[in-house]
Amino acid sequence: MQYLNEIKNKQITVLGLGVTGLGIVRFLLSHGFSPKVIDSRKNPPGIDWLKEHAPQLSTHFGNLDGAALCKSDMIIISPGLSLKIPAIAKAIESGVEVIGDVELFARINTKPVVAVTGSNGKSTVVTLAYEVLKAAGYKVALGGNIGTAVLDLLSDDFDVYVLELSSFQLDTSSSLKPISATVLNVSEDHLDRYDSYQAYIDSKLSIYNNAELVVINADDIQTKPISRSLAPQMSFGTDQGDYHLAEHNSELHFIAKGEAFLPVSTLAVVGKHNYLNTLSVMALLSPFNITKDQYATALSQFHGLAHRCQFVSDKNGVKYFNDSKATNVGATIAAIDSLASEYENLIVIAGGDAKGADLSALKPYIKNHVKALVCFGKDANKLAALTSKSHLVNNMQEAVALAQVLSKRGDIVLLAPACASIDMYNNYMQRGDDFVQCVMEGQL
């Protein structure tokens, strides 16, 4: 915590309340700081906690133009706020240092960090990495963009930290020095926040800065560093890379650096995307001493995460999967590719707010694997225009009911929206829960 002594006399502003902002405030208060708290909303989430537990703090709620951000020495900003907001950009131009909570964590932390970003699969990969390290006897912490805020993790003495990091968090981080880092994949997302797709990619690739081991996806050229990194590189992929899939003794195996490591049947969840996730974990954790038996224990007990290609039910021979977390095109493609058979066996439910993304990449997957595309939500018409196999409905209940009518034994009904949920739901979890409820209540 030496770094905290170096900034104890600085005027620190916490910008953006909510879950992340409150976590920052609590951390600073616990170490004797009295930050100013600012939020552009007049009544932000967390304001009641602040009034009850820290009424002495200076606050400003409302228009940022009157927040005097330029008078701060340091602003610790929530990832939901863009650095291009005029008042924030003006503060940066005037010399105010603007960082995120991950950056503050990085300046304090002295233990190994496994860092993961990507458009899809982050939460599954970090959770599996956490479980493997735990099975290997490490005292491990999981946090960042999943579960616990990073600063809260510093309250205990861990052997290693596994962090899921969004592009927004990476935008305000520069001091993180991961023992291993990966960009799992890149597909169009958050184009409402970035000037271009390349700017979004560049944000993701910044996770490699200062990493001791760079782990790339051999199947996705966009995950490779733009400039050759001095750090060693390792790769994973479907049938190429240091870690890949191949037949061994008539059974598909995880291949680790040329060795048939474990059969994929060791993993409790199925699907090619889950196999790739496992390969990425093996590459990321290669700096650690983990045995085959410890891997086998963790993989056999890992049943995946809710709303990520989650098996819901088998009704009259039709399987239902909830992948509400597929909030962009890349995630939906991965779900279709993972569950598809040699014939058109998928009824896909999609729709929501595409956030300006190009949906056309879905076309060949719909053509080859999808029996029917059921669409609703803000950008339903854009999705429906991709194929003649589309159907428009008004809500989830109608979507599930139609999918039941269109399906036959052997088919799969897959919720993989390719869009954000904010047009009709509070979040993707609520959307997934709605799907599950409609499936379970359906009269079959």
N, C-alpha and C positions, 0 to 999 in steps of 0.2 A: 504493500500500500504506500510505498515511498512516493509515488507520483502524486498522491493526494496532498502530501505536504508541500509539493512544489506549486500547487495551484490554490492553496488555502486562502490567499489574499486576493484572488481574482473575483471579479463580479460575474457570477455565473447565472445564466438564464436557462430555464427549462422551457422549451417551446413545443407546445402540444401536450395536452393532458391525456386522458384515456388510460389504457392499461400500461403502455410503455412509459408515458410521461409520469404517471404515478410511481412506477417502479424506480425511475430515475430520482424523483423527489425523495422517496423513502430512503434510497441509498445515500443520497447526499446528506439528508438530515441525520442519518445514523452515524455519519462521520464528521458532524459538526458544521456543515455548510448550511447557509440560509439563502438558497437560490430564489431568484425572482421567477414567478410562474406565469407564462403567457399562453393564451389560446385564442384563436380567431373566432371561436364560438362564444356567445354570451353566457351560455349555460352548459359547459362541456362535461362529459362523463368524468366522474372523479371529483367534482367540485365540492360535493358534500363531505367527502373524506378530508379534503384539504381544510375546509372550514372547521371541522371537528378536531383534527389532529395537528394542524399547523396554521392556526389563524394569524400567527405573527408574520407569515411570509408576505412579501409584496407581490401583488398580482395585477394582471391586466387581461380582461376578457372582452373580446370584440375586435373591431377593425385593427389590423396589425400596423397600419400607418401611424397610429398614435401610441405604439408600444415602446418607442425609443429603443429599438433593438441595437442601434449603433452605439449605445452607451455601454453595452456589455463587453466584457473581455472574452467571454466564451459562451457560445450558445450550444446546448445539447438538445438536438432536435429529434422529434418523433419521425419514424420513417414514412408516415403517411403524408408528410408535408414536403412539397417540391422545393428544391433550392432555387427555383426560378421565380417563385412568388416575389413580386417587386420589393417588398419590404425586407425580405430575407436576402435577396440578391444585393440590395443596397448595403446591408450590413456587411456582407462578405467583401464587397468592393471597398468599404471603409476600413477593412483590416480586422474585422471581428472573426475569430476562429469558430467555425461551425462544424460540430462533430455529432455522431450518433452514440447511442449507448454501447454499441459493439466496439466502437473506437475507444471509448473510455475503459471498457473491459480489457481491451487489448493492451492498453498502456499500463494496466495494473497487474494483469495475469502473468504468471511465470511458468505455468504448466502446459503440457502438450495440448494442441487443439486440432481436431479433425474437422475440416470445414467443407460444407456441401452447399452448392447452389445448383440452379437449373430451372427450366420452365416446368418440368414435371418430375414427380417421383421423389422429391427432396425428403418429405416427411417419412416415407417408407424406408428410405435408405438410412437416414440418421437413426431411426428407431431400431432398425435391424443392427446397425453398427453398435449402438448402445447395448443391445441384448448380447451380441457376440463378445464385446469387451467385458460385460458383466459375467458371462459364463466363463471367461478366461481369468476371472479373479481380480479384475481392475475395479477400483472405486471410480465410477464414471458418472459424469453429469451430462444431461441432455437439455438443450435450450436454444434460445435465439428466436427464430421465427416460429417455433413450435414450443408449446408447454411453457417453461419458466423463462422469464426475462433474464438476459445474460448477467446483469449486475447482481441479481438475487443469487446466482450460482456461486458468487465469491464468498458467501457467508460460511461455506464449508470447505474442507481441505480435500480436494479430489485429485486423483492420479491423472485424469485426462478429461477434456471437455469435447463433446460432440455437438457441433453447432449447425443448425439449418439457417442459411442466410439468404434473404431476398435481395434482389438488385437494389432496392431502396436502401437497405441496410449497408450494402457494399458501397453505395455512393458517398456515404459519410464515414467510411473507414479506410485507413491507410497504414495502420501500425500492426495489423494482425499478421502473425508469422506462424501459419499452420504447419504442423508436422506433415500433413498431407491435405490436399485440397482438390476438389473436382467441380467441374461444370458437367452435370449429368447429360444434359441435352439443351438445345435451344430451339424454341418455336415462337412465333409471333405472340406477344402478350404485352400488356401495359403500354400500348402504343398511344394511349391517351396521355401518358406521362412523359414519354421520350420523343425527341425530335425526329428520330428515324429508327428503323429496325436495327441498323448497325450500332446506333448509340445504346440501345438495349443490350445487344450482344457484348459491346465493349464493357458495359457495366458488369455483366456476368463474369467476363474474363478477368476482371480486376482481382478476383479471388486468388488467382495464381501469384500475385505480387507477394514476394517474400516467402512463398511456400517452399518447404524443404523437399516435397515430392509433389509433382504435378500429375494428376490422374485424368486422362482424357478418354472420351468415348470414341472408339475407333470407327463406329458407324456414323458419327456426326462430325463432319469437318469443322463445324462452327464452334466446337468445344476446344479446339486446339489454340494455343497461344498465338497471337498475331506475330509477335517477335519471338525468336527462339529463346526460351528460358534457360538460364544457367543451371536450374534445378533439374535433377533426374526426372524423367517422364516414365509413366507406366500407363498401359491402356487396357480397356475392356471392350468387348464387343460380342456380337452374335456368333460369328465364326472366324473372327480375327482378333488380334490383340494378345497381350500377355495373359489375360484372363478371358476365356471364351467358352463356348459350348461345343461339344463334339461327342460322337458315339464312342463308347468303350465297352467291350464285352457285350455288345448288342443293347446297350443302355446309354441314354443321354447323360453326360457328366459335366460338371464344372471342371474346366481345365485350368490349372494354375501353373503358369510358367512351364508349360510342357508336360505337367503331371496330371493324370486323371485323379482329381482331388476327392470329389464326392459325387455320387449320382444325384441328379436334380430331384429325384424322388425323396431325398432327405428333407427338402424344403416342404413345409406343411401347406403352403399356398401354391397355386398353379398359375400358369400363364407365362408367356415369353418375357413380358415386361418385368415380372417378379424374378425371373432367372437373371435378367440383365442387372436388376437392382442388386442381387446377391453378388454377382461378379464385381460390381463397382465397390461393394463393401469389402470384398476380399482384397482388391487392389488398394483401397484406402487404408486398410488395417495391416498391410504388409510390413510397415515399420515395427509392428508389435509382435510379441512372441505368443502366438495363438496356435494351439494344436488342432489336428483334424477332429479329434473327439470333442473338443470344446466347440468347434464350429458345428458339428453334427447335433450337439445338444441344443444350441441356440436356434439353428434352422428348423429343427423338428418341432420346436415349441412356438415358432413365430407364425401367427395366424393372420397377419396383415392388419391394416388400419381401417376403421369405419369410413365409408364413403369413397374408398379407393378400390375399385373393382371388387367390392364386397359381395360375396354370395348372399342372397336374401332368402330364396326359396325355390323349391322344385314343385311346380304344380302341373299335374297331368303330363309329366315329361318335358315341360318347358321350364328352363332355368332362368331365374331373374338375378341380375347383377346391378348393384348400385355403385356407379362411379361418378357421383355428383361433384367430386373434386376435379373432374376433367373440365376445367374452366377455360381451356383454350383448345385450339385445333390440334396441336401436337399431342395433348393428353388423350383426346378422343381417338386419334389415329392409333396411338399405342394400345388403347383399350380394344378397339376393333381388331387390330392385328393380333393381339394376344388371345382373343376368344374365337376368332374366325376359324371355320373349317374349310374343306375343299368346295363346299357349296354355299349358296346364299342362305345362311342360317340365322342371321341377326336381324332383330327388329330394334332399331336404335331410337331412343327418345332424346331429342336435343332441343336447344333453344335457350334464350335469355338475352343478355347484353353482350354482344361480340366485341365491344370496345374498339371498333374500327378495324378489327383484324380481317385479313384476307381469308375467306373460307374455302377457296377453290381447291386447296390441297386435299380436301376431304373426298373430292370427286372419284378418284380411282379406287379408293377403299370402299366407298358406297357402291360403286359399280360392281366390284368383285365379290363383296362379302355381305352386303346389306340387302335384306329382303324388302324392308320397308323403313322409311325414315319418318318418324312422327315428330312434328315440330310445334312448339308454342313459345310465347314470350315475345319480347321486344323485336328481336331479329329473326323471328320464325320464317318470315317470307324470304329472307336472304338464304336461309338454309334450305328451304323448300325448293328454291330455284335451282339448286345444285343437281336435282335428279327428278325424273318422272315417277320415281317410286315414293314420293313424299306425300304426306297427309298433314293438314293443318287442324289443330284443335285449340281449345281455349285455356286449358289448364292441365295439371298433372293427373287429376282424376280421369279426365277424358282421354288423356294420352295412354294411361295404363289400361283403361277399358278397351280402347281400340287395339292396343298391342296384343291383348288377350284374344281378341277376335281374329287378328291377322296371323297369330302363331299356331303352330302345330307341334306335335311331339318331336323332340330333337332340336327344336329351335331355342334361341336365347334372346331374352328381352333385356336390353342393356340401356340403362340411363347413363349417357355420356354426353353432356350438354354442349361442349365446345364453346361455352359462353359463361360469363359471370352470372350470378344469381340475383344481383341487386335490383333488377327490374320488378321482381315479384316476391323475393324472399329477403330475410335479414342477412343470410349467408348460405354458403353451399351446404352446410350441415342441415339447416332447416329444410332445404330443398330435398336432400337425400332422405331425411326422415319422412317427408311427405310422400316420396316415392315408395318407401318401405311400407308405410301405412296403407297406401292405396293397393299395393300388391297383396298385403296380408288380409285386407278387408274385401278383396275382390271375390265375387261369387262365382266359383268354378265348380 
